Amino acid sequence: MFELLKQGFLKTFIRDNRYKIFVEGFKNTLIITVVAAIIGIILGVIVSFVHSLAENARDKRQTTFGARCLMALDRFCSAYVAVMRGTPLAIQLMIMTFIVMSGFPNKVLVCCLAFGINSGAYVSEVIRAGIGSVDKGQTEAGRSLGLSQIGTLKLIVLPQAIKNILPALCNEAIAVLKETSIVGMVSVVDLTRAGDLVRSRTMSPYFTLMSVAVVYFILVFGLSKAVGRLEKKLAQSDRH
């Protein structure tokens, strides 16, 4: 058994410097995941803020030019969320690669944008739910202190909402990490594509695919543990 594992390791990683393929794939997977997560959070915050401000304007029945522009922007954001959630990510990735950014040389960047834009739709819904979970008295308190609507959201409501939605944001980051396995469809070498390339050369799927699965598991497990520790620290700060 040990000899078989040794031979599988040598054939998969050492022979012909095949480990370099895995290193490249691992690097691209991390880059796409991190950049897409950052883009997703930025877009999610913007969309959720627009929705909250537009909802507040509707509640107060504001009819100013600024309020009408805000409501039009909210409708655009709602359409964006509906399209991103209603179409497969693989199709979005191919549209971004072969239509929107056709001929762009950096395919990794294209993948980052496609995954980030898709993630932003889901993050916006998570943040919107988190904002809704914060007591409205907090908003009223912020307004009574002279803060603007945006300032109240940014300084009072959002920090409290983040604590409530941290597990959901972690799940979204994990989903992005695992979804990067489809970037091989547009000829980007990620961890999954690297495993597939090596498997086609070694004709030995077991060791290659199991190695890729183990790496994904370690990444997801590590991210979950890190978020778990952060949640505990936030809970301790609340008690103090």
C-alpha positions in Angstrom: 0.0 0.0 0.0 2.8 2.4 1.0 4.6 1.6 -2.3 1.5 2.4 -4.3 1.1 5.7 -2.6 4.7 6.5 -3.2 4.5 5.7 -6.8 1.3 7.7 -7.2 2.9 10.7 -5.5 6.0 10.6 -7.6 4.0 10.1 -10.8 1.5 12.9 -10.0 3.8 15.6 -8.5 7.5 14.9 -9.1 7.8 13.4 -12.6 8.2 16.0 -15.3 7.9 18.7 -12.6 4.1 18.3 -12.6 3.9 20.0 -9.2 4.3 23.3 -11.0 0.9 22.8 -12.7 -0.7 22.4 -9.3 1.2 25.4 -7.9 -0.1 27.5 -10.8 -3.6 26.2 -10.4 -3.5 26.8 -6.6 -2.3 30.3 -7.1 -5.0 31.1 -9.7 -7.7 29.6 -7.4 -6.7 31.8 -4.5 -6.4 34.9 -6.6 -9.9 34.5 -8.2 -11.4 33.6 -4.8 -9.9 36.6 -2.9 -10.5 39.2 -5.6 -14.0 38.0 -6.4 -14.9 38.0 -2.7 -13.6 41.6 -2.3 -15.6 42.7 -5.4 -18.6 40.8 -4.2 -18.5 42.5 -0.8 -18.1 46.0 -2.3 -21.0 45.5 -4.8 -23.1 43.9 -2.1 -22.7 46.8 0.3 -23.5 49.3 -2.4 -26.6 47.5 -3.6 -27.9 46.9 -0.1 -27.3 50.6 0.8 -29.2 51.7 -2.3 -32.1 49.4 -1.4 -32.2 50.6 2.2 -32.1 54.3 1.2 -34.7 53.8 -1.5 -36.9 51.9 0.9 -36.6 54.8 3.4 -37.5 57.3 0.7 -40.6 55.3 -0.3 -41.7 55.0 3.3 -41.4 58.8 3.7 -43.1 59.3 0.2 -40.4 61.5 -1.0 -40.9 62.9 -4.5 -37.7 65.0 -5.0 -35.5 64.5 -8.0 -32.9 62.8 -5.9 -35.4 60.4 -4.4 -36.7 59.5 -7.9 -33.1 58.9 -9.1 -32.5 56.7 -6.1 -35.6 54.6 -6.7 -34.6 54.2 -10.4 -31.2 53.0 -9.3 -32.8 50.6 -6.8 -34.9 49.1 -9.7 -31.6 48.7 -11.7 -30.0 47.0 -8.7 -33.0 44.7 -8.2 -32.8 43.7 -11.9 -29.1 43.0 -11.5 -29.7 40.8 -8.5 -32.5 38.9 -10.3 -30.3 38.3 -13.4 -27.3 37.2 -11.4 -29.3 34.8 -9.2 -31.5 33.6 -12.1 -28.9 32.5 -14.6 -26.1 29.8 -14.2 -22.7 31.1 -13.2 -21.1 29.0 -15.9 -23.1 30.9 -18.5 -22.2 34.3 -16.9 -18.6 33.3 -17.0 -18.7 32.4 -20.7 -20.6 35.6 -21.6 -18.0 37.7 -19.7 -15.1 35.8 -21.4 -16.3 35.4 -25.0 -18.6 38.5 -25.4 -18.2 41.3 -22.9 -14.4 41.0 -22.6 -13.6 39.0 -25.7 -10.0 39.2 -26.6 -8.9 40.5 -23.2 -5.5 38.7 -22.6 -5.8 38.2 -18.8 -8.3 35.5 -18.4 -7.8 35.3 -14.6 -8.9 38.9 -14.2 -12.0 38.2 -16.4 -12.8 35.3 -14.1 -12.3 37.5 -11.0 -14.8 40.0 -12.5 -17.4 37.4 -13.4 -17.3 35.7 -10.0 -17.2 39.0 -8.2 -20.3 40.4 -10.0 -22.1 37.1 -9.4 -21.2 37.1 -5.7 -22.2 40.7 -5.3 -25.8 39.8 -5.9 -25.9 37.1 -3.2 -23.9 39.3 -0.7 -26.3 42.2 -1.2 -29.2 40.0 -0.2 -27.3 38.7 2.9 -26.4 42.3 3.9 -29.9 43.5 3.3 -31.2 40.8 5.6 -28.6 41.8 8.2 -29.6 45.4 8.0 -33.2 44.4 8.5 -32.3 42.4 11.6 -30.9 45.5 13.3 -33.5 47.3 15.5 -34.9 50.4 13.8 -34.3 52.3 17.0 -30.6 52.2 16.2 -31.3 54.1 13.0 -33.5 56.6 14.8 -30.8 57.1 17.4 -28.2 57.8 14.7 -30.4 60.3 12.9 -31.2 62.0 16.2 -27.4 62.5 16.7 -27.3 64.4 13.4 -25.9 61.7 11.2 -27.0 61.4 7.6 -28.8 58.3 6.3 -25.6 57.0 4.7 -23.6 57.8 7.8 -26.1 56.0 10.1 -26.0 53.0 7.8 -22.2 53.0 7.6 -21.3 53.8 11.3 -24.2 52.3 13.3 -26.3 49.8 11.4 -23.7 48.0 9.2 -21.2 47.1 12.0 -24.1 45.5 14.0 -25.4 43.8 10.9 -22.0 42.3 10.0 -22.0 40.4 13.4 -25.3 38.8 12.5 -24.4 37.9 8.9 -20.8 36.8 9.4 -21.6 33.0 9.0 -23.6 33.7 5.9 -20.8 35.8 4.4 -18.4 32.9 5.2 -20.7 30.5 3.4 -20.7 32.8 0.4 -16.8 32.9 0.4 -16.7 29.1 0.6 -19.2 28.9 -2.3 -17.0 31.2 -4.4 -14.0 29.1 -3.6 -15.6 25.9 -4.7 -17.3 27.5 -7.7 -13.9 28.5 -9.1 -13.6 24.9 -10.2 -15.5 25.8 -13.4 -12.9 28.3 -14.8 -11.3 25.5 -16.8 -14.2 26.0 -19.2 -12.6 29.2 -20.3 -9.0 27.7 -20.4 -7.9 29.1 -17.1 -5.7 26.7 -15.1 -7.1 26.5 -11.6 -6.7 23.7 -9.0 -9.4 21.5 -10.6 -8.1 22.1 -14.1 -4.5 21.4 -13.0 -5.7 18.1 -11.6 -7.5 17.3 -14.8 -4.3 18.1 -16.9 -2.1 15.9 -14.7 -4.7 13.1 -14.7 -4.8 13.1 -18.5 -1.0 12.6 -18.5 -0.7 10.0 -15.8 -3.8 8.1 -16.7 -4.3 7.6 -13.0 -7.3 9.5 -11.7 -7.4 8.3 -8.1 -4.3 10.0 -6.6 -4.7 13.2 -8.6 -8.4 13.8 -7.9 -8.1 12.8 -4.3 -5.2 15.2 -3.9 -7.3 18.1 -5.3 -10.2 17.2 -3.1 -7.9 17.3 0.0 -6.6 20.7 -0.9 -10.1 22.1 -1.3 -11.1 20.6 2.0 -8.1 22.1 3.8 -8.9 25.6 2.3 -12.6 25.4 3.3 -11.8 24.0 6.7 -9.2 26.7 7.4 -11.6 29.5 6.3 -14.4 28.1 8.5 -12.1 27.9 11.5 -10.8 31.4 11.0 -14.4 32.8 10.8 -15.3 30.8 13.9 -12.5 32.4 15.9 -13.6 35.8 14.6 -17.1 35.2 15.7 -15.9 34.2 19.2 -13.8 37.4 19.5 -16.8 39.5 18.4 -19.0 37.8 21.0 -16.4 38.4 23.7 -16.2 42.1 22.8 -20.0 42.3 23.1 -19.9 40.8 26.6 -17.2 43.3 27.7 
